[in-house]
Amino acid sequence: MRASVYAVILLVASGMLFGCKLVKHDPQASKGSRDAYASAGYDPNAMVASMWSTKVVPSVEKRATDIKVLLDAIKADPDAAGKKYGYRGKDDSAPWNFPTRVRGTIVSVDTDSSQGTVGVDTDGDGKADVIVDIGPTVLGTTLRDSLDFVSFADFRNQIEYARFGTALNAYAAAHVMKPLPRNDLKGQPITVTGAFSYDGASDQPEVVPLALALGSKP
């Protein structure tokens, strides 16, 4: 009796194995699937290049407010300043993003890290009031989030939206920041049009430039 039971179990197990299809794991397939949710043909770099001079820069320039006006307004009431001068889409918990114009003198330079910056004195006291990114690496989503004509709803998913933000940073780094000379920056006048995100964590806004020039209007 017991031998018959064992035989039945063995036959059932064998049948289950014959009915299964073994699939070999393909590491290359897994590697290539990280962009599986991106639309076919989606090219964020081409998208940014096509709209940079016609939409991105004009939008920020049109809404840009002098940095000294912004700093005074933010100090008085950040939310009121945001509603008047800034933008943050429909998410009330997101930081305010402020398009701005900066004119001043470079008083500090940091090019030791890939995220290079300069400190700009805008009121003549010799201290940096604003930090300006000069690349070659640009972090964050300030440029993307400061655009009032672009939103997450315009993209198929979060991956495409994130890649668009990365492409904006890369374009600014290559076409705006890279041409800036790296030598003898300290003491030079600088003019910047760009944007910064404000979350209350720092007294010095960090501006991501869309245009900049030494000694003259960009």
N, CA and C of each residue as an Amber inpcrd file, in Angstrom:
protein
   654
   0.8390000  -1.2090000   0.0000000   0.0000000   0.0000000   0.0000000
   0.8660000   1.2470000   0.0000000   1.8420000   1.2710000   0.9350000
   2.7200000   2.4260000   1.0250000   3.5140000   2.6140000  -0.2520000
   3.9660000   1.5210000  -0.8730000   4.7320000   1.6120000  -2.1230000
   3.8790000   2.2040000  -3.2320000   2.5950000   1.8800000  -3.2530000
   1.6970000   2.4160000  -4.2830000   1.5360000   3.9170000  -4.1220000
   1.4280000   4.3810000  -2.8760000   1.2890000   5.8270000  -2.6160000
   2.5220000   6.5620000  -3.1000000   3.7090000   6.0290000  -2.7790000
   4.9620000   6.6420000  -3.2350000   5.0170000   6.7320000  -4.7500000
   4.5190000   5.6880000  -5.4160000   4.5520000   5.6550000  -6.8770000
   3.6590000   6.7430000  -7.4510000   2.4790000   6.9410000  -6.8570000
   1.5570000   7.9720000  -7.3330000   2.1820000   9.3460000  -7.1750000
   2.7910000   9.5980000  -6.0050000   3.4380000  10.8980000  -5.7530000
   4.5310000  11.1670000  -6.7680000   5.3280000  10.1330000  -7.0710000
   6.4170000  10.2810000  -8.0260000   5.8850000  10.6150000  -9.4070000
   4.7980000   9.9820000  -9.8220000   4.2190000  10.2410000 -11.1350000
   3.6720000  11.6610000 -11.2320000   3.0260000  12.1160000 -10.1610000
   2.4720000  13.4760000 -10.1630000   3.5800000  14.5030000 -10.2660000
   4.6560000  14.3100000  -9.4700000   5.7860000  15.2390000  -9.4880000
   6.4340000  15.2760000 -10.8590000   6.5620000  14.1100000 -11.4920000
   7.1700000  14.0620000 -12.8210000   6.3140000  14.8050000 -13.8210000
   4.9920000  14.6570000 -13.7110000   4.0850000  15.3460000 -14.6190000
   4.1840000  16.8490000 -14.4790000   4.3380000  17.3120000 -13.2360000
   4.4620000  18.7430000 -13.0060000   5.7270000  19.2910000 -13.6470000
   6.8060000  18.5280000 -13.5470000   8.0630000  18.9600000 -14.1480000
   7.9580000  19.0150000 -15.6640000   7.2850000  17.9730000 -16.2480000
   7.1610000  17.9520000 -17.7100000   6.2970000  19.1070000 -18.1960000
   5.3490000  19.5760000 -17.3610000   4.4560000  20.6480000 -17.7740000
   5.0450000  22.0270000 -17.6020000   6.1930000  22.1270000 -16.9600000
   6.8210000  23.4270000 -16.7080000   7.8430000  23.7390000 -17.7870000
   7.9840000  25.0360000 -18.0730000   8.9920000  25.4820000 -19.0200000
  10.0690000  26.2490000 -18.2710000  11.2800000  25.7650000 -18.3020000
  12.3910000  26.4220000 -17.6210000  12.9130000  27.5570000 -18.4850000
  13.0410000  28.7340000 -17.8680000  13.5210000  29.9160000 -18.5850000
  14.8660000  30.3240000 -18.0280000  15.8420000  30.4500000 -18.8830000
  17.1800000  30.8390000 -18.4780000  17.2290000  32.3410000 -18.2030000
  17.8480000  32.7150000 -17.0820000  17.9570000  34.1320000 -16.7300000
  18.9470000  34.8240000 -17.6670000  18.5250000  35.9300000 -18.2150000
  19.3660000  36.6850000 -19.1430000  19.7320000  38.0220000 -18.5070000
  20.9730000  38.1780000 -18.0140000  21.3790000  39.4310000 -17.3670000
  21.2630000  40.6280000 -18.2960000  21.5380000  40.4480000 -19.5760000
  21.4820000  41.5540000 -20.5220000  20.0560000  42.0700000 -20.6850000
  19.0990000  41.1310000 -20.6650000  17.7000000  41.5270000 -20.7940000
  17.2790000  42.3620000 -19.5920000  17.7340000  41.9610000 -18.3990000
  17.4000000  42.7180000 -17.1950000  18.0260000  44.0970000 -17.2320000
  19.2530000  44.1570000 -17.6980000  19.9610000  45.4390000 -17.7870000
  19.2410000  46.3890000 -18.7200000  18.7210000  45.8680000 -19.8170000
  18.0780000  46.7250000 -20.7940000  16.6610000  47.1110000 -20.4260000
  16.1180000  46.4680000 -19.3830000  14.7240000  46.7320000 -19.0320000
  14.5520000  47.9500000 -18.1480000  15.6330000  48.6110000 -17.7310000
  15.5010000  49.7370000 -16.8230000  14.7590000  50.9030000 -17.4720000
  14.7430000  50.9740000 -18.8070000  14.0070000  52.0160000 -19.5050000
  12.7410000  51.4660000 -20.1610000  12.2500000  50.3550000 -19.6230000
  11.1160000  49.6760000 -20.2470000   9.8580000  50.5270000 -20.2310000
   9.7890000  51.4670000 -19.3000000   8.5850000  52.2830000 -19.1840000
   8.6820000  53.5820000 -19.9790000   9.8080000  53.8270000 -20.6200000
   9.9430000  55.0210000 -21.4410000   9.3140000  54.7820000 -22.8100000
   8.6870000  55.7920000 -23.3490000   8.0510000  55.6500000 -24.6530000
   9.0920000  55.4170000 -25.7310000   8.7380000  54.6160000 -26.7060000
   9.6400000  54.3520000 -27.8210000   9.9120000  55.6610000 -28.5570000
  11.1760000  55.9280000 -28.7970000  11.5410000  57.1320000 -29.5310000
  11.6480000  58.3790000 -28.6820000  11.3970000  58.2840000 -27.3760000
  11.4800000  59.4570000 -26.5100000  12.9320000  59.8890000 -26.3710000
  13.2290000  61.1360000 -26.7170000  14.5890000  61.6690000 -26.6710000
  14.5630000  62.9940000 -25.9210000  14.8060000  62.9850000 -24.6010000
  14.7290000  64.2160000 -23.8180000  15.7730000  65.2470000 -24.2200000
  16.9390000  64.7900000 -24.6700000  17.9820000  65.7340000 -25.0840000
  17.5590000  66.5200000 -26.3240000  16.9500000  65.8320000 -27.2730000
  16.4550000  66.5100000 -28.4680000  15.2950000  67.4380000 -28.1150000
  14.4680000  67.0030000 -27.1780000  13.3330000  67.8170000 -26.7390000
  13.8170000  69.1270000 -26.1290000  14.8160000  69.0400000 -25.2580000
  15.3620000  70.2390000 -24.6140000  16.0300000  71.1500000 -25.6360000
  16.8140000  70.5750000 -26.5340000  17.5110000  71.3780000 -27.5470000
  16.5230000  72.1400000 -28.4210000  15.3700000  71.5280000 -28.6990000
  14.4000000  72.1630000 -29.5890000  13.6610000  73.3210000 -28.9170000
  13.5920000  73.3190000 -27.5940000  12.8140000  74.3550000 -26.9100000
  13.6610000  75.3160000 -26.0750000  14.9590000  75.0770000 -25.9910000
  15.7970000  75.8850000 -25.0920000  15.7100000  77.3840000 -25.4000000
  16.0250000  77.7560000 -26.6290000  16.0750000  79.1830000 -26.9650000
  14.7020000  79.7670000 -27.2790000  13.7420000  78.9260000 -27.6130000
  12.4190000  79.4250000 -28.0000000  11.4230000  79.4440000 -26.8510000
  11.6060000  78.5620000 -25.8610000  10.6460000  78.4770000 -24.7560000
  11.3000000  78.5910000 -23.3800000  12.3290000  77.8010000 -23.1450000
  12.9120000  77.7260000 -21.8060000  13.4780000  79.0760000 -21.3630000
  14.4430000  79.5990000 -22.1290000  15.0850000  80.8640000 -21.7520000
  14.0940000  82.0260000 -21.7480000  13.2600000  82.2060000 -22.8000000
  12.2960000  83.3120000 -22.7690000  11.3430000  83.2450000 -21.5780000
  10.9170000  82.0430000 -21.1800000  10.0120000  81.9020000 -20.0500000
  10.6480000  82.3910000 -18.7570000  11.8810000  81.9840000 -18.5290000
  12.5750000  82.3870000 -17.3030000  12.9100000  83.8770000 -17.3370000
  13.3840000  84.3650000 -18.4740000  13.7290000  85.7870000 -18.5840000
  12.5110000  86.6770000 -18.3470000  11.3730000  86.2780000 -18.8590000
  10.1540000  87.0710000 -18.7260000   9.7160000  87.1810000 -17.2700000
   9.9220000  86.1210000 -16.5000000   9.4470000  86.0950000 -15.1150000
  10.5330000  86.4090000 -14.0850000  11.7620000  86.6270000 -14.5460000
  12.8900000  86.8300000 -13.6320000  12.7570000  88.1300000 -12.8480000
  13.0420000  88.0450000 -11.5570000  13.0090000  89.2020000 -10.6570000
  14.4010000  89.3970000 -10.0710000  14.7910000  90.6520000  -9.8870000
  16.1060000  90.9480000  -9.3290000  16.3060000  90.2110000  -8.0020000
  17.4740000  89.6340000  -7.8200000  17.7470000  88.7950000  -6.6570000
  17.5840000  89.5550000  -5.3510000  17.9370000  90.8370000  -5.3320000
  17.8120000  91.6070000  -4.0900000  16.3550000  91.8000000  -3.7000000
  15.5030000  91.9910000  -4.6840000  14.0660000  92.0900000  -4.4140000
  13.5410000  90.7630000  -3.8540000  13.9740000  89.6750000  -4.4450000
  13.5340000  88.3550000  -3.9960000  13.9950000  88.0560000  -2.5750000
  15.2570000  88.3460000  -2.2790000  15.7810000  88.0420000  -0.9490000
  15.0340000  88.8240000   0.1280000  14.7370000  90.0810000  -0.1490000
  13.9800000  90.8870000   0.8160000  12.5670000  90.3430000   0.9920000
  11.9360000  89.9570000  -0.1230000  10.5720000  89.4430000  -0.0630000
  10.5180000  88.0940000   0.6540000  11.4780000  87.2370000   0.3860000
  11.5170000  85.9240000   1.0290000  11.7620000  86.0630000   2.5230000
  12.6390000  86.9740000   2.8880000  12.9160000  87.2010000   4.3080000
  11.6680000  87.6630000   5.0410000  10.8590000  88.4820000   4.3920000
   9.6340000  88.9960000   5.0170000   8.5560000  87.9260000   5.1080000
   8.3530000  87.1720000   4.0210000   7.2920000  86.1500000   3.9970000
   7.5250000  85.2330000   2.8010000   8.1270000  84.0660000   3.0160000
   8.4670000  83.1650000   1.9040000   7.2820000  82.7830000   1.0310000
   6.1500000  82.4590000   1.6420000   4.9870000  82.0350000   0.8530000
   4.4110000  83.1880000   0.0430000   4.3650000  84.3630000   0.6450000
   3.8770000  85.5300000  -0.0910000   4.8070000  85.8490000  -1.2520000
   6.1090000  85.7190000  -1.0190000   7.0870000  85.9470000  -2.0800000
   6.9210000  84.9170000  -3.1880000   6.6650000  83.6660000  -2.7850000
   6.4810000  82.6070000  -3.7730000   5.2650000  82.8410000  -4.6460000
   4.1670000  83.2520000  -4.0150000   2.9400000  83.4950000  -4.7730000
   3.0870000  84.6680000  -5.7340000   3.9040000  85.6460000  -5.3510000
   4.0660000  86.8380000  -6.1790000   5.1340000  86.6620000  -7.2570000
   6.2420000  86.0190000  -6.8950000   7.3860000  85.9710000  -7.8100000
   7.7760000  84.5660000  -8.2640000   7.2680000  83.5340000  -7.5920000
   7.7500000  82.1850000  -7.8490000   6.7570000  81.2820000  -8.5410000
   7.1130000  79.9920000  -8.5740000   6.2790000  78.9850000  -9.2270000
   6.5740000  77.6240000  -8.5980000   5.5250000  76.8260000  -8.3830000
   5.7390000  75.4670000  -7.9040000   4.6730000  74.4910000  -8.3840000
   4.0040000  74.7720000  -9.4350000   3.0250000  73.8400000  -9.9650000
   1.8570000  73.6600000  -9.0300000   1.3090000  72.4460000  -8.9850000
   0.1010000  72.1850000  -8.1980000   0.3930000  71.5520000  -6.8420000
   1.6550000  71.2450000  -6.5730000   2.0100000  70.5950000  -5.3120000
   2.3150000  71.6510000  -4.2540000   1.4010000  71.8300000  -3.3130000
   1.5640000  72.8630000  -2.2910000   2.6950000  72.5810000  -1.3160000
   3.1830000  71.3400000  -1.2950000   4.2680000  70.9890000  -0.3760000
   5.6440000  71.1300000  -1.0250000   5.6880000  71.3840000  -2.3210000
   6.9630000  71.5090000  -3.0340000   7.6020000  72.8650000  -2.7540000
   8.9360000  72.9650000  -2.9030000   9.6020000  74.2480000  -2.7080000
   9.1820000  75.2500000  -3.7870000   9.2290000  76.5250000  -3.4510000
   9.0170000  77.5580000  -4.4530000  10.2440000  77.6530000  -5.3410000
  10.0200000  77.9000000  -6.6220000  11.1060000  78.0880000  -7.5830000
  11.0310000  79.5110000  -8.1180000  12.1540000  80.2190000  -8.0440000
  12.1740000  81.6350000  -8.3830000  13.0740000  81.9160000  -9.5970000
  12.5160000  82.3470000 -10.7170000  13.3410000  82.8700000 -11.8090000
  13.9610000  84.1900000 -11.3370000  15.2230000  84.4190000 -11.6530000
  15.8880000  85.5930000 -11.1060000  16.9850000  86.1390000 -12.0010000
  17.3440000  87.4000000 -11.7480000  18.5020000  88.0440000 -12.3670000
  19.4780000  88.4150000 -11.2570000  20.7330000  88.1070000 -11.4830000
  21.7750000  88.3780000 -10.4840000  22.8590000  89.2360000 -11.1160000
  23.1790000  90.3340000 -10.4680000  24.3010000  91.1710000 -10.8910000
  25.1690000  91.4400000  -9.6720000  26.4510000  91.1660000  -9.7970000
  27.3360000  91.3790000  -8.6570000  28.7710000  91.0500000  -8.9940000
  29.5580000  90.8290000  -7.9430000  30.9810000  90.5380000  -8.0910000
  31.2930000  89.1750000  -7.5000000  32.0680000  88.4010000  -8.1950000
  32.4670000  87.0840000  -7.7040000  33.4710000  87.2540000  -6.5620000
  33.1270000  86.7270000  -5.3910000  34.0060000  86.8590000  -4.2240000
  34.5650000  85.5240000  -3.7550000  34.0490000  84.4220000  -4.3010000
  34.5880000  83.1010000  -3.9580000  34.3900000  82.1530000  -5.1310000
  35.2970000  81.2130000  -5.2430000  35.2630000  80.2540000  -6.3520000
  35.5400000  78.8560000  -5.8160000  34.7350000  77.8870000  -6.1990000
  34.9500000  76.4940000  -5.8330000  34.8820000  75.6400000  -7.0900000
  36.0230000  75.2180000  -7.5560000  36.0870000  74.3400000  -8.7280000
  36.7510000  73.0100000  -8.3880000  36.8880000  72.7330000  -7.0940000
  37.5150000  71.4780000  -6.6810000  36.5970000  70.2790000  -6.9070000
  35.2930000  70.4900000  -6.7760000  34.3400000  69.4010000  -7.0000000
  33.7440000  69.5210000  -8.3890000  33.0670000  68.4690000  -8.8300000
  32.4530000  68.5050000 -10.1630000  31.2820000  69.4780000 -10.1990000
  30.6780000  69.7380000  -9.0410000  29.6030000  70.7040000  -8.9790000
  30.1980000  72.0710000  -8.6210000  30.8710000  72.6690000  -9.5940000
  31.5480000  73.9330000  -9.3610000  30.5850000  75.0670000  -9.0870000
  31.0060000  76.0130000  -8.2500000  30.1700000  77.1600000  -7.9190000
  31.0100000  78.4150000  -7.7490000  30.3520000  79.5630000  -7.8460000
  30.9620000  80.8340000  -7.4660000  30.0200000  81.5440000  -6.5100000
  30.6040000  82.2630000  -5.5510000  29.8160000  83.0710000  -4.6470000
  29.7820000  84.4990000  -5.1570000  28.5880000  85.0910000  -5.2100000
  28.4380000  86.4180000  -5.7960000  27.9370000  87.4110000  -4.7410000
  28.6630000  88.5140000  -4.6160000  28.2700000  89.6130000  -3.7400000
  27.4000000  90.5710000  -4.5400000  26.1520000  90.7470000  -4.1230000
  25.2260000  91.5920000  -4.8780000  24.9970000  92.9590000  -4.2420000
  25.4870000  93.1560000  -3.0020000  25.2240000  94.4310000  -2.3240000
  26.4840000  95.1900000  -1.9270000  27.6490000  94.6860000  -2.3530000
  28.8860000  95.4250000  -2.1240000  29.5040000  95.2960000  -0.7540000
  29.0540000  94.3310000   0.0570000  29.6400000  94.1880000   1.3930000
  30.7990000  93.1950000   1.4320000  31.1440000  92.6430000   0.2690000
  32.2670000  91.7200000   0.1940000  31.9370000  90.2840000   0.5350000
  30.6720000  90.0170000   0.8580000  30.2530000  88.6610000   1.2070000
  29.3020000  88.1070000   0.1460000  29.3630000  86.8030000  -0.0470000
  28.5100000  86.1670000  -1.0510000  27.0620000  86.1240000  -0.5830000
  26.1740000  86.6880000  -1.3760000  24.7350000  86.6320000  -1.1010000
  24.0680000  85.5010000  -1.8610000  24.7160000  85.0930000  -2.9590000
  24.1470000  84.1000000  -3.8640000  25.2380000  83.1420000  -4.3180000
  24.8920000  81.8760000  -4.4430000  25.7790000  80.8770000  -5.0330000
  25.2810000  80.5910000  -6.4470000  26.1910000  80.5810000  -7.4020000
  25.8240000  80.3080000  -8.7930000  26.5590000  79.0590000  -9.2690000
  25.8200000  78.1030000  -9.8070000  26.4290000  76.8770000 -10.3390000
  27.2050000  77.1790000 -11.6160000  28.4010000  76.5950000 -11.7230000
  29.1690000  76.7380000 -12.9610000  29.5950000  75.3790000 -13.5270000
  29.0690000  74.2910000 -12.9590000  29.3100000  72.9570000 -13.5070000
  30.7160000  72.4360000 -13.2540000  31.0490000  71.3250000 -13.9330000
  30.3100000  70.7060000 -15.0400000  29.0990000  69.8470000 -14.6300000
  28.9440000  69.5650000 -13.3330000  27.8060000  68.7700000 -12.8890000
  26.7290000  69.6770000 -12.3100000  25.4860000  69.4240000 -12.6960000
  24.3560000  70.1680000 -12.1540000  23.4010000  69.1710000 -11.5110000
  23.0970000  69.3910000 -10.2490000  22.2230000  68.4790000  -9.5270000
  20.8460000  69.0990000  -9.3100000  19.8840000  68.2640000  -8.9640000
  18.5620000  68.7580000  -8.6360000  17.6610000  68.9570000  -9.8390000
  16.4840000  69.5020000  -9.5840000  15.4740000  69.6800000 -10.6320000
  14.9950000  71.1290000 -10.7190000  15.8230000  72.0650000 -10.2930000
  15.4190000  73.4720000 -10.2630000  14.9770000  73.9770000 -11.6300000
  15.7620000  73.7110000 -12.6620000  15.4080000  74.2140000 -13.9900000
  14.0700000  73.6560000 -14.4510000  13.9020000  72.3710000 -14.3110000
  12.6350000  71.7490000 -14.7320000  11.4600000  72.3060000 -13.9430000
  11.6320000  72.3970000 -12.6290000  10.5150000  72.7780000 -11.7620000
  10.1910000  74.2680000 -11.8290000  11.0750000  75.0660000 -12.4220000
  10.8110000  76.4990000 -12.5440000  10.0470000  76.8450000 -13.8230000
   9.8600000  75.8730000 -14.7050000   9.1770000  76.1220000 -15.9720000
   7.6670000  76.0030000 -15.7890000   6.9590000  77.0970000 -16.0260000
   5.5140000  77.0940000 -15.8040000   4.7180000  76.5230000 -16.9700000
   5.3970000  76.1350000 -18.0420000   4.6920000  75.5440000 -19.1810000
   4.9370000  74.0400000 -19.2860000   5.6040000  73.4600000 -18.2880000
   5.8870000  72.0260000 -18.2850000   5.4110000  71.4380000 -16.9610000
   4.7710000  70.2850000 -17.0280000   4.3510000  69.6050000 -15.8060000
   4.4570000  68.1010000 -15.9900000   4.3290000  67.3870000 -14.8840000
   4.3970000  65.9260000 -14.9380000   3.3310000  65.3450000 -15.8580000
   2.1850000  66.0160000 -15.9340000   1.0790000  65.5260000 -16.7630000
   1.4200000  65.5060000 -18.2480000   2.4780000  66.2290000 -18.6430000
   2.8770000  66.2690000 -20.0450000   3.6850000  65.0330000 -20.4550000
   4.0400000  64.1980000 -19.4790000   4.9040000  63.0510000 -19.7490000
   4.1680000  61.7550000 -19.4470000   4.6570000  60.6990000 -20.0560000
   3.9840000  59.4120000 -19.9120000   4.1250000  58.8570000 -18.5010000
   5.2680000  59.1000000 -17.8630000   5.5040000  58.5480000 -16.5350000
   6.6330000  59.3120000 -15.8470000   6.9210000  58.9130000 -14.6170000
   7.9210000  59.5970000 -13.8080000   9.3190000  59.4710000 -14.3970000
   9.5940000  58.3570000 -15.0500000  10.9180000  58.1480000 -15.6340000
  11.1890000  59.1800000 -16.7260000  10.2230000  59.3850000 -17.6020000
  10.4110000  60.3630000 -18.6720000  10.5190000  61.7850000 -18.1110000
   9.7420000  62.0670000 -17.0890000   9.7900000  63.3920000 -16.4600000
  11.1580000  63.6410000 -15.8350000  11.6940000  62.6310000 -15.1760000
  13.0140000  62.7510000 -14.5600000  14.1010000  62.9190000 -15.6190000
  13.9910000  62.1820000 -16.7010000  15.0000000  62.2850000 -17.7640000
  14.9680000  63.6510000 -18.4370000  13.7880000  64.2520000 -18.5070000
  13.6870000  65.6060000 -19.0460000  14.4330000  66.5970000 -18.1540000
  14.2850000  66.4560000 -16.8480000  15.0100000  67.3190000 -15.9240000
  16.5140000  67.1500000 -16.0350000  16.9640000  65.9130000 -16.1820000
  18.3920000  65.6360000 -16.3400000  18.9180000  66.2470000 -17.6390000
  18.1210000  66.1760000 -18.6960000  18.5250000  66.7400000 -19.9880000
  18.6350000  68.2630000 -19.9180000  17.7450000  68.9020000 -19.1770000
  17.8350000  70.3460000 -18.9840000  19.1420000  70.7240000 -18.2940000
  19.4700000  70.0040000 -17.2350000  20.7210000  70.2660000 -16.5180000
  21.9300000  70.0700000 -17.4160000  21.9050000  69.0020000 -18.1950000
  23.0330000  68.7020000 -19.0780000  23.2010000  69.7800000 -20.1420000
  22.0890000  70.2800000 -20.6670000  22.1670000  71.3180000 -21.6980000
  22.7340000  72.6050000 -21.1070000  22.2700000  72.9730000 -19.9270000
  22.7840000  74.1800000 -19.2700000  24.2720000  74.0440000 -18.9750000
  24.6840000  72.8650000 -18.5210000  26.0900000  72.6450000 -18.2080000
  26.9710000  72.7600000 -19.4500000  26.5020000  72.1980000 -20.5650000
  27.3010000  72.1690000 -21.7910000  27.3160000  73.5000000 -22.5260000
  26.1830000  74.1910000 -22.5480000  26.0550000  75.3750000 -23.4080000
  26.1290000  76.7060000 -22.6630000  25.9040000  76.6740000 -21.3450000
  25.9280000  77.9200000 -20.5740000  27.1400000  77.9850000 -19.6550000
  27.4000000  76.9270000 -18.9340000  28.4620000  76.9360000 -17.9230000
  29.8410000  76.5910000 -18.4650000  29.9000000  75.6210000 -19.3630000
  31.2010000  75.1780000 -19.8730000  32.0060000  76.2960000 -20.5400000
  31.3840000  77.2080000 -21.3100000  32.1550000  78.2750000 -21.9490000
  32.7490000  79.2940000 -20.9680000  32.2670000  79.2970000 -19.7150000
  32.7870000  80.2550000 -18.7440000  34.2340000  79.9310000 -18.3980000
  35.1510000  80.9090000 -18.4760000  36.5420000  80.6600000 -18.0990000
  36.6380000  80.2350000 -16.6400000  37.5570000  79.3700000 -16.3230000
  37.7210000  78.9080000 -14.9480000  38.8390000  79.6480000 -14.2150000
  39.6550000  80.3840000 -14.9280000  40.7930000  81.0630000 -14.3170000
  40.4610000  82.5170000 -13.9910000  41.0030000  83.0020000 -12.8730000
  40.8850000  84.4170000 -12.4840000  39.4400000  84.8920000 -12.3990000
  38.5580000  84.0630000 -11.8820000  37.1560000  84.4520000 -11.7510000
  36.9310000  85.4020000 -10.5720000  37.6730000  85.1980000  -9.5210000
  37.4600000  86.0070000  -8.3150000  37.7200000  87.4820000  -8.6020000
  36.7870000  88.3230000  -8.1980000  36.8990000  89.7560000  -8.3930000
  36.2350000  90.2710000  -9.6460000  35.7740000  89.3700000 -10.4900000
  35.1560000  89.8040000 -11.7410000  33.6520000  90.0450000 -11.5610000
  33.1160000  91.0600000 -12.2420000  31.6590000  91.2610000 -12.2300000
  30.9890000  90.1720000 -13.0580000  29.7980000  89.7910000 -12.6400000
  29.0780000  88.7310000 -13.3450000  27.5950000  89.0630000 -13.3800000
  26.9560000  88.6920000 -14.4710000  25.5080000  88.8520000 -14.6230000
  24.9210000  87.4890000 -14.9660000  23.8510000  87.1370000 -14.2770000
  23.2690000  85.7980000 -14.4270000  21.7510000  85.8930000 -14.5570000
  21.2020000  85.1110000 -15.4630000  19.7610000  84.8690000 -15.5000000
  19.5570000  83.3860000 -15.2500000  18.7440000  83.0600000 -14.2560000
  18.5570000  81.6570000 -13.9150000  17.4150000  81.4660000 -12.9480000
  17.5080000  80.4250000 -12.1410000  16.4310000  80.1130000 -11.1960000
  17.0140000  79.3990000  -9.9820000  16.3140000  79.5000000  -8.8690000
  16.7040000  78.7520000  -7.6790000  15.4670000  78.2510000  -6.9590000
  15.6490000  77.1700000  -6.2200000  14.5750000  76.6040000  -5.4100000
  14.7850000  77.0220000  -3.9620000  13.6950000  77.3950000  -3.3040000
  13.8020000  77.8340000  -1.9080000  13.0110000  76.9060000  -1.0040000
  13.7150000  76.3260000  -0.0190000  13.0520000  75.4560000   0.9490000
  13.3150000  75.8870000   2.3850000  13.9510000  77.0630000   2.5410000
  14.2180000  77.5810000   3.8720000  15.4700000  77.0260000   4.5090000
  16.1970000  76.1420000   3.8210000  17.3570000  75.4910000   4.4220000
  18.6320000  76.3270000   4.3460000  18.6760000  77.3260000   3.4730000
  19.8990000  78.1100000   3.3070000  19.5680000  79.5790000   3.0900000
  20.4250000  80.4510000   3.6410000  20.2590000  81.8880000   3.4320000
  20.8330000  82.3230000   2.0850000  21.6260000  81.4510000   1.4750000
  22.2410000  81.7590000   0.1830000  21.5630000  80.9290000  -0.9140000
  20.7460000  81.5400000  -1.7490000  20.1320000  80.7940000  -2.8490000
  21.2010000  80.2430000  -3.7850000  20.9530000  79.0570000  -4.3240000
  21.8720000  78.4740000  -5.3060000  21.1980000  78.5440000  -6.6730000
  21.7010000  79.4430000  -7.4980000  21.0870000  79.7240000  -8.7900000
  21.6740000  78.8310000  -9.8710000  20.8010000  78.1970000 -10.6280000
  21.2090000  77.4450000 -11.8120000  21.0320000  78.3750000 -13.0110000
  22.1060000  78.7330000 -13.6990000  22.0020000  79.7350000 -14.7700000
  21.5170000  79.1810000 -16.1030000  20.7130000  79.9960000 -16.7780000
  20.3470000  79.7300000 -18.1580000  21.1320000  80.6510000 -19.0900000
  21.6800000  81.7100000 -18.5280000  22.5420000  82.6300000 -19.2630000
  23.4410000  83.3130000 -18.2530000  24.6910000  83.5320000 -18.6180000
  25.6050000  84.2540000 -17.7360000  26.7170000  84.8710000 -18.5450000
  27.2870000  85.9320000 -17.9990000  28.3840000  86.6240000 -18.6720000
  29.2170000  87.3470000 -17.6340000  30.4800000  87.4770000 -17.9050000
  31.3780000  88.2160000 -17.0270000  31.4130000  89.6790000 -17.4740000
  31.0670000  90.5620000 -16.5810000  31.2090000  91.9850000 -16.8310000
  30.1270000  92.6310000 -17.6580000  29.1430000  91.8660000 -18.1460000
  28.0970000  92.4660000 -18.9680000  26.8320000  91.6430000 -18.9060000
  25.7730000  92.1730000 -19.4600000  24.4990000  91.4720000 -19.4720000
  24.5620000  90.2920000 -20.4280000  24.1090000  89.0760000 -19.9630000
  24.1760000  87.8930000 -20.8320000  23.1610000  87.9500000 -21.9600000
